[in-house]
Amino acid sequence: MDIAAVAESMFRIILAFIVLLSVVMVSAVIFPFAMRRLWGFMGDRLGPNRVGPQGLFQPLADGLKLFVKEDITPLQADRLLFLAAPALALFTPTLMQVVIPFTENYTIADLNIGLIYVVAVGTFGVTGLLLGGWASNNKYSLLGGLRSAAQMISYEIPLMITIVVVGLLAGSLSLNAVVDAQESIWFVAVQPLAFIVFIIAGIAELNRTPFDLPEAESELVSGYMTEYGGMRFAFFAALIEWSNATVWALVGATLFLGGWRGPFGGSGIYLALKVAFIVFVIIWFFSTFPRLQVDQLMSFCWKILIPFSLFNLVTTGLLLALLPEYALWGIAAVSWASVILFIGLFHRALKGILLKKRLRALKGF
């Protein structure tokens, strides 16, 4: 056995673990603080600004507070699953990073089925949330877990259709090939409709406002996290939620914004800036939109997002098959026209599909 080859393999494995855990841990520290400061700015409030200069040490204070809090397991809970649920939920954002091209020369595993891997691993994200809700033996937690399952499974459909569209444009299922295909133009310019669907469906997958039905503090106390305290609550509320958001932003930047490519060559810094931009969009959504009702949430997915996604997939496939030389121009024209139509009809669709029952009730019908 070649000792040098073994040493190189061990070095690669250790480096991969460091990268995977660093992304998870750094996102759990930086983005919650950025969210609270941006919330304060958008709501004309101060936000955290007392602990350290400009409140920079607030994440450390929060972590210390949660670390010293008592960790309680309900007597009637399924103890094994109750304790395992946060760890299971953390597997999804950790494993999804494996196929992300961080730089031109560094991808942990350049799989030729990277897009399928992203979809397959992403579907397991609901497992930890559902188990946490069920194992808590709490009706609010169970309802939050079931809501999470229904929501995430539904919104995975337009998300997967969008990923298929990206695979058609790139002509490959490898994420490195997807980045290479965007050398001359980013896919967000060719497929803005797919990017919008990806953003909306991704926020729903993350259970973030306006799609935060699984938590819904005003209805379910805190949903699937109700019975969790101390560091296990921190796992769900900060580590898992924001690592999911960061990894989803990594995927979005890779699929639509050219990944590590930039205007002057390419590096991991460009990828980090794009991730920060997408996370800012998520926080912007937090501060702008009210929470939807359960029926509105499902109606929006099945009556608006999925039809637009299917139309986009069919037109993209037809143009690539019938006009291979001019396909990108045709796809861009159709996609931009669809975005304009989507924006133009959004208000009418919002009233007709999402608010119909409420408007009828107000009119006395």
C-alpha positions, 0 to 999 in steps of 0.5 A, spaced: 500 500 500 502 506 497 503 510 504 503 517 500 496 515 497 493 513 503 496 520 507 493 524 501 486 520 501 486 522 509 488 529 508 482 530 503 477 526 508 479 531 513 479 537 509 472 535 506 469 534 514 472 541 515 469 545 509 462 541 511 462 543 518 465 550 517 459 552 512 454 549 517 457 553 523 459 559 520 452 560 517 449 558 524 453 564 527 453 570 522 446 569 518 441 569 525 445 576 527 445 579 520 437 577 520 436 580 526 440 587 524 436 587 517 429 586 521 431 592 525 433 596 519 427 594 515 422 595 521 425 602 523 428 598 530 435 598 533 436 590 533 441 587 537 447 592 538 449 592 546 453 586 546 460 587 543 461 593 538 455 594 534 452 587 537 457 583 534 458 578 540 450 577 540 451 570 537 456 568 542 451 571 548 445 567 545 449 560 544 452 561 551 445 562 554 442 556 550 448 552 552 446 553 560 439 552 559 436 545 562 435 540 557 428 536 558 426 530 555 418 529 556 416 523 560 411 521 554 416 522 548 419 517 544 426 518 547 431 515 542 427 519 536 426 525 540 434 525 541 436 523 534 431 528 530 436 534 530 442 530 528 438 527 522 435 534 520 442 536 520 445 531 515 441 534 509 445 540 509 451 537 511 451 532 505 448 536 500 455 540 500 458 534 497 457 536 490 457 543 490 463 546 486 466 551 491 472 553 487 474 551 480 479 546 483 475 544 489 469 539 489 468 534 494 465 529 490 464 531 482 458 526 481 456 526 474 449 525 477 450 531 482 443 534 480 439 528 482 444 527 488 441 534 490 434 532 489 435 525 493 438 528 499 434 534 499 428 530 500 430 527 506 430 534 510 423 533 512 425 526 516 428 530 522 422 535 522 417 530 522 420 525 527 421 531 532 414 533 532 412 525 532 417 523 538 415 529 542 408 526 544 405 533 543 399 535 539 402 542 537 409 539 535 405 533 531 401 538 527 407 542 525 411 536 523 405 534 519 404 541 516 412 540 514 411 534 511 405 536 506 409 543 505 415 540 503 413 534 499 408 539 495 413 544 494 419 539 492 415 538 485 416 545 482 423 545 485 425 539 482 422 541 475 426 547 475 432 543 477 430 539 471 430 545 466 437 547 469 439 540 467 436 541 460 440 547 459 447 545 461 446 538 457 449 535 464 447 533 471 454 534 473 454 541 477 461 542 475 458 542 468 452 546 470 457 552 472 462 551 466 455 552 461 455 559 464 461 561 462 458 566 457 452 567 460 448 566 467 442 561 467 438 567 471 438 571 464 436 565 460 431 562 465 428 568 470 422 564 471 425 558 473 430 562 478 423 565 481 420 559 482 426 556 485 427 562 490 419 561 492 419 554 492 426 554 496 423 558 501 417 554 502 422 548 503 426 552 508 419 553 512 421 561 512 416 566 512 411 567 508 411 559 508 413 558 516 406 554 517 410 548 521 412 553 526 407 558 526 408 561 533 401 564 533 398 557 532 402 552 534 407 555 539 413 553 535 411 547 532 415 541 531 420 545 536 415 546 542 418 541 546 425 542 545 430 546 549 437 548 550 442 546 545 437 541 542 432 547 540 439 551 538 440 545 533 433 546 530 432 554 530 439 556 528 444 551 526 439 547 522 435 552 519 440 557 517 445 551 514 439 549 510 438 556 508 446 557 506 446 550 502 440 552 499 443 559 497 449 555 495 445 550 490 441 556 487 448 560 486 451 554 482 445 553 478 443 560 476 448 565 478 454 562 475 457 558 481 464 561 483 465 564 476 465 572 476 466 578 472 474 577 473 475 570 473 473 566 478 474 564 486 470 562 492 469 569 494 464 570 488 460 564 490 460 567 498 457 573 495 452 570 491 450 566 497 450 572 501 445 575 496 440 570 496 440 569 503 439 577 503 433 575 499 430 570 504 431 575 510 427 580 505 421 576 504 421 575 512 420 582 513 415 583 507 410 578 507 405 575 512 404 568 513 399 564 508 394 560 511 394 552 510 389 552 504 393 558 501 399 555 501 397 549 498 393 553 493 399 557 491 403 551 490 398 546 486 395 552 482 400 557 480 407 554 481 406 547 478 403 550 472 408 555 471 414 550 472 410 545 467 409 550 462 417 552 463 419 545 462 415 543 456 417 550 452 424 549 454 425 542 452 421 543 445 425 549 443 432 545 445 429 539 440 426 544 435 431 550 434 438 547 437 442 553 434 437 559 437 434 555 443 437 560 448 435 566 445 428 563 444 428 560 451 430 567 454 424 570 450 419 565 452 421 565 460 422 573 460 415 574 457 412 569 462 415 573 468 412 579 465 405 575 465 406 572 472 408 579 475 402 582 471 397 576 473 399 575 480 395 580 483 389 577 480 391 570 481 392 572 489 385 575 489 382 569 485 386 563 488 388 565 495 383 570 498 377 568 494 374 565 501 376 571 505 373 576 500 367 572 500 366 572 507 367 579 507 362 580 502 357 576 506 356 570 502 
